[in-house]
């Protein structure tokens, strides 16, 4: 059996509430807001991964470290098929 997996950053509760509120007034017509518990920033999509590899991926994730940084999400995109939206940066110059 396999799962669709990704590495992501998950917002704390205060930011999650702000993002959920933002969705209510900024999403294009017909685009459903993401449930607040599902709001995240995907860092890397891994695709379909066999469950037997999950432990090794968790260990890899636990070893990752980095410095804190600010990120400006200045671009709104959406896909009309599944009707979901994304916020992203336009590029390195968007970092604050």
Secondary structure by P-SEA (a helix, b strand, c coil): cccbbbbbbbbcaaaaaaaaaaaaccccccccccccccccccccccccccccaaaaaaaaaaacccccccccccbbbbbcccbbbbbbbccccccc
